[in-house]
Amino acid sequence: MISPARQAAYQVLRAVATGRQDLPAALARSRTRLTDPRDTALVAEIATGTLRWRGALDHLIAWAARRPLDRLDAEVLDILRLSLYQLLHLDRVPAPAVVDEAVQLTRRSGKQSAASLVNAVLRGLIRARQALPLPPRPSLTGDQPAPGTPEEAAALDYLSITQSHPRWLAARWLSRLGFAAAEQWVRFNNTPAPMTLRVNTLVTSAAALTRELAEAGVEVRDSSWAPDALVVEHGNPLRATSVPSDRYLVQSEASQLVGLFTGAAAGERVLDACAAPGGKTIVIANLMRNTGLLIASDRRERRVALLRTTLRQAGVAAHLVTLDMLAPVPFDPSRAWFDRLLLDVPCTGLGTLRRDPDIRWRRTEQDVRDSAARQRAMLHHAAEAVRPGGLLIYATCSSEPEENDEVIEAFLDEHPEFALEDARLDPVPPDGCRRTLDARGCLRTSPSMHQLEAFFAARLRRRL
């Protein structure tokens, strides 16, 4: 009999592989079909871990099957991946039981003829477990191997196969950062992320929430980066029904820093232009103390509906509108009047691979270029709504220069009425923000430098 969790994990992987859903959406759907919290946790562990280590798993499967992966049915390949992940990274189920369930799952998926192959591949890998043919960590003569050399190839084999990242992305990071930082980066992405909470200071404090969570059996510690952020060390606050849901939201530390980087203040007029699901909007509302005028928008009605639910639950006073920042904004440019505008643009998400491992296999280099083109257009339109003397804050969760620095440089070339503001000169940014500022005063979090996801934000001041 196939366990409900493994059946559900297989369905999650198929949904992601076929493009029907991304990983968070597929996991959310799986939770509606399972009643045991232990099963939902196991589904998340298997599906997320399988996608995180897919590069190494595929290499081993091709070796054991003695054939290219494109000669395996997609359903069979996902069954082999999730089963091999369990064999290599989980120890709660005996290896023979994993193999037996894999064979049963193959038959149930309509691939009866592949059952013997699945059995043979997995048993072969069990026998080779102590000497798996994965590229070793290279011995380099320097931190930056010369292009086209065997040293570079060895480094890329290790980063892309053993550490399970797309080769094109590993090559970018190796070239830009050097081997040591690139290795730190991929290892960071392969480490499960802790749950981080943002305290809703409109209704409580970090100290009070910490006490409430402790009474519910959830242990947290203060973040070393974002004020009013708590890192969960034990327990699951989402199951702590005694703690009202308006007290906090789940949000990464780097994402919280971007919201704080806006510097929004009480009484201002602020537009959060790409706001869904609403985490940064809540940070801004906390900074504004629910005063002034806060407008939050997104381009699709369903995203605005999600935003409305999130903000209502948090007690945030904001006006919601539907805006497509790829088109001119529906504000009179001659009467532009926002004090601050946060443009947290849709991007490749390559800075969030630790939390969203499916992204690493869904993105291409062309996606980086396509995203950058859209981001330049959105930034141009956002500029029309910022008053003279106001701030336009551009943000991404991408690691790549094309979506960050190059977008800013292109914008400044086309918009001499704006200047890049050095946030290091701001006397009051939170310490966590200050410690992540680069040489030009932009916020730039880094796995290799800060052990945070890679986010970027720049302040663009409109001249008076």
N, C-alpha and C positions, 0 to 999 in steps of 0.2 A: 504493500500500500504506500502510495506517495503522500508525504506529509503535506498538509495545507500550506505551510510556509514555503516549501520548495516549489510547489505548484504555482503559488502566487509570485514567487521570485522569478520564475521562468516567464510568466505572463508580463511582468514588469519589463524584463529584458527584451521581450519581443515588441512590446509597445514602443520602447525607446529605439530599438534597431530599425523598425519600420517607419519611424518618424511620426507615429500617431500622437505621441506625448513625449514631453521631456521627463527626466527622472523624478523631479518633485511631484509632477502631476500624476505620473504612473504609480508612485508610492501612495499618494493620497487616495487614489482610486482603490488600490489594493486594501487599504485600511478599512474601507466600507464593507469588505467581504469577509473580514476576519474578526472573530469575537475575543480571542485570547491575546492580551497584550504581549505575551512572549512570542507569539507568532508574528505580530506586526513588527516587533523589534528584529526578529530573525530575518524577515523579508528585507528590511532595510539594510541589514548587515550584509546579506548575500548579494543583493542587487548592487548596492553601492560599492562593495568590495570588488565584485566581479568587474564593474566598469573601471574602477580605479586601477586594477592590475591587468586590464585586458591586453595590453601590449606584450607583457611577459607570458600571460596565459596562451595567447595565440601562437607565440614563438614555440612554446613547448608542445602545443597540440599539433602544429605542423610537423615538428620533429618526430613525435610519436606516431602520427598517422602516416608519415612518409608521403605526404602529398600537399600541394598548396591548399590554403584555406578556401579558395574560391571553388574548389572541387567538393566541398562539403555543403550540404543543405544548410541554409541559414538557421533553421530550427535545431538541427543537430549541433551546429557550432555553439549556439547559446547554451544548450544542455551540457556540452563538454566544458564550456567556460565556467558556468556556475558550479559544476561538480568539481572541477579541478581547483577552483578557488577554495571550496570547502576542504579539500584534501590538503592544500598547502597552508591555509591560513586559519582554519577552525579545527578545534579538536573535540568538539562536543559529540560528534557522531562518528562511530567507527568507520574506517575506510571501506570495508565490505558493504556496509549499509548505504554509503554514498554511491558506490558503483551500482548496487542493486536498484536504488531509486532512479539513477540516471538511465538505466536500461528500461525500466518501467515507463519513465517519462518519455523516452524516445518512441516507444510503442504507442503510448497514448496520443502523442502528437502526430500520429499517422506515418511515422518513418520506421516501420517494422524492419525493413531491410537493413537499416543502419544500426540496429541494436547490437549486433556482434562487433561492429567497428567501435562503438562507444565503449563496450566492455573491454575490448582489447587495448584501446588507447589509454583508458584510465588505469587499467591494471599494469600496463607497461610503464606508465609514469610513477605509479606507486613503487614499482621495483627500482626505478632510477632515482628515487626521491633524494638520496644522499649525494647524488652527483648530477644534478640537473644541468643541462647544457645551456646555461645563461651566460652572456658575456661578462667577464670579470671587471672589477673596477680597474681602469687602466693606470699604468705607471707612466706619468708624463714628465718630460724634461722641463716643462714650463707650464704656467697656468693657461696659456693660450696656444693650443697646437696650431701649426701652420695649415692653412686651407689645402685640401687635396692630399694630405699626408696620411700614412697609416695611423699616426697618433690621433689625428682628428677622427678618422673612421672608427677607431677603437673607443674614443670618448663618446661618439654619437651612438655606437652600438650599445654602450652601457647606459647612457641617459635615456635612449628611446626604447630599448628592449627590456633590459633588466629593471630599469626604473619606470618603464611603462608610460612613455609620453610620445606623441607624434614626432616623427623624425624632423619634420620641417620646423616645428616649434623648438625642439631641442637644439637644432642648428642655429636658430636665431639667438637663443639665450647663451649658447656657448660662444658665439661670435661677439655678442654684445657685453656679456658679463664675465667671461672667463670660466674655466672648468669648476673652480671651487664654489663660486656663487651659483652657477647653474646646477651643480649637484645639490647644494643646500635647497635650492628652489624646488627641484623635483622631489626631493625627500620630504619637504614640507607638504607638498601637494598630496603625497601618499600617506600622510598621517591624518587619521580622523580628527575632524575639528570639534572642539568643545562647543556646547551650547552657551551662547552669551545673551544676556538679557539687558535691555535698556529700561531703566526705571522711568516710569511716567511721573515726572515731578509735579505735574498738575494736580495729582491726587495723593502722592505719598513721597517718601524719601528712601534712599538706598538702605539706611539703617533700619527703618520700619519694615521694608519689604524683606530684608534679610531675616528679621525676627519672624515674620509671618511664614516665610518659606521653611525656616528651621522647625517651626512647630508642625509643619506638614511633612517633615522628614526630608527636606531638600536642603543640601548644603551648598553654599555659594561663597565666593571670595570676590573682593574688589578687583576690578580690572586695573592693570598697570598703565593703561593707555587712555581710556575714555572715562571721564567722570560720570557717575550715575550709571555705570555699566557693571554688571555682576556676571562672573563666570561660574557656571554650574559645575560642581565637583562631584556631587552624588545626588541621585534621585532625578525625577522628571517633573519640573514645575507644571507642565501641561496636564499632568494627572493629579495635581494638587488642587482638588475642587474647593478646598476651604479658602484658597487665595483668589480673590476676585480678578477676573481677566483684565480689568482696566488698569491694574497696577503696573503692568510691564508689557513689552513686546519682545519677541525673539529677533535679535539683530546683531550682526557681527560687529566687532570692535572697529574695524576699518570703515564700515558703513556709517557707524555712529560718528566717527571723526569727520567724515565729509559733511554731515549735517551741522556739526559744531563749527566747521570751517567757514560756513556761511556768515557767521558773526551776527545773525539776526538779533534784533533788540526790540524791546517793548515799544509799541506805538508805531512801528514801521509798516510800510506797504510792501508785501513780499509775495512773489509768485513762485511756486514750485511747479515747474512746467512739465515734467515727466514723472509724476509723483507716485503712481501705483507701484507697490501695494501700500505705501504710506509711511514706512519707517522713518525716512528723513523728514517728512512733513511733521511727524510727531516731535522729532528733535527740535525742529524750527519752532513749533508751537510752544514747546517747553521754554525755549530761549525767549520767546515773545511774551510769555506768561498769559497767553490767550488774549492779548490786547492788539490794537492796530487792526490791520486788514491782511489776512492770509488767504490766498487763492491757491488751490491745488487742482491740477489738471492732468489729463492723459488723453490719448488720441482715440481710444476705443471705449464704447459704452460699457462693455463688461469690465474693463479695467477701472473705469470711473465708479462702477457699482462696487467693486472690491475695495476701492479707496474709500468710498462712503462708509462701508461697513467698518473698516479699520479705524477711521477717524471718529466715527460715532461711538464706537466701543471705548476709545481712549478719552472721550470727552473733549475733543479738539474742536474749537470754533473756527471753521474754515468754510469758504465758499468753493463749491466744486463746479468745474466747467469742463467741457470736452474741447480740447485743442489739438490740432495736428501741427507740430512744429516744423514739419516739412513744407508747410505753406505759410504765407505771410500771416502774422498774428492779427486777430480782429481788434486791434487797438490803433487809435489814431497816432501815427509816429510823431506828429507835431505836438501831441499831448502825452508823450511817454512819461510815466510817472512812478514806476516801481522803484523803491529804494534798493531792493535786492531781488535778483531773479536767479534761482537755482535751475540749471539745465543739466540734469543727471541723465545723459543721453543713453539711448539703447546702444549697446556695443557688443563686441564678441564675447565678453565675459571671461576672457582668458586670465584675468587676475583671480578668479574664484574657483579654480580647478580643484582645490581641496574640498570644498563643500559641494561642488557640482561636477563630479568626475566625468559625466557623460559629455560635457562640453568639449573636452579635449579631443574626442573622436568625431564630433559634429562640425567642427570648425576647420576652415582651410585658409591658406594665405590670401586667397582671393576675397574671402570674407572680411579680412582685416582691411583691405583696400576699399571694398564696397561700404563697410561701416564708416570709414573715415570720410568718404564722399557725402554720405547722408549727414554725418555729424557737422561737417562744415556748413551745409545748408541750414541745419537746425540752429546753429550758433548765429548765423547771419540773421535769421528771422527773430531770434530771441533778443538780439541787440536793439531791435526797434522799440522794445517795450521798457527799456531802462532809462530812467531820467538822467539828465546831466548831473554828474557827481555820484550817481548810483553805481552799484556793483552787479556785475554779471558773473556768476560762479559756474564754471564749466567743470563737469565731473564725469568720470568713467570708472568702471571696474575692470579695465583692460590693462595688461602689462605692456602693450606694444606702442612704440613711439608714434606710428602713423595715426593712432587714435587719440594721442595725448599731445605731446609737444608739437608735432607737425600740424595738427589742427589749430592750435593756438597761434603758431607762427603765421599760417596762412590767413587767419582771421585778422591779426594785427596788421598785416600787409595791406589788407583790403579795407580796414576800418581804423584810420588814423585818429578817429575821435575816441578810441579806447587805448588804454595802456595796461600792461601787466603790472599788477600790484604785488610788491614783495611783502608777504604776510609776516615775515620775520620782524618787520617794523611795527606790527600791531602790538600794542602794549598789553593786550588782555586775552590772547588766545589760550585755550586750555593747554596745559603742559604737554599732554599727549599729542596735540596738533603740532606744537612747536618742535617736538622731537622728531617729527616726520617731515619737516620742511626741507626742501632741497636748496641748492645754491641760488635759485631765483625766487625762493619764497613760495613755491608751489607745494601742496601736500602730495607726498608720494610715498605710500606705504609699500613695504617690500618683504617677501618671505625671507630673503637672505639677510636683510639688515634688521628687521623688526619682528620677524616671526608673525607677520600679519598678511592677510590677503593683499594682492596688489591693486590698490585704488589710486586714482589720480584726481586732483582738483586744482584749478587755477582761478585766481580772482582777477577780473578784468574791470578796471575802473573807467567809467565814461567821464571824459574831461568836461569841466564846467564851461 
